[in-house]
Amino acid sequence: MVSKISSVQSAETFTDHFGQKWSFIYTMEDGQVLKANHKKEACPFNIGDEVEYEIKGEYDGMARGTVKRPQPKEGAQPSSPAPSYSNRRDDPTIGNQWAINAAINLLQFQVTSGSQMSMSEIERVATELINVRTNLLNIQ
């Protein structure tokens, strides 16, 4: 069913074999009340959001199910254009992502080897890697 959320409140937190979950009790404009679990502590929806919900069962007198963003109808055009992606070698976004990933890999190495790096040191290394990449692109 598709409806708008008229209220939502945090219910509980628990851990299962998939990890930690947070439960929320949703009241829909159509009158349905249900409890749904999410992987994040913050509720992914706001009052007034249109959502698609499905009742999967009942537990302790409360409907249980899923709440998610509504799926677009077949043949419907997306409301916003798809983002454009660049795979140009000189795109600064690609270079920044590469440098940050390299710095994270360095941090993981540091942690597993027992030595420590501060966040400012990681930031410095990432900046140096961006500069190295830029210089290499300028040479080619």
Secondary structure, DSSP 4 states (H G I P E B T S, - for coil): -EEEEEEEEEEEEEEETTEEEEEEEEEETTS-EEEEEESSSS-S--TT-EEEEEEEEEETTEEEEEEEPPPPPTTPPPSSPPPP----TT-HHHHHHHHHHHHHHHHHHHHHHT----HHHHHHHHHHHHHHHHHHHHH-
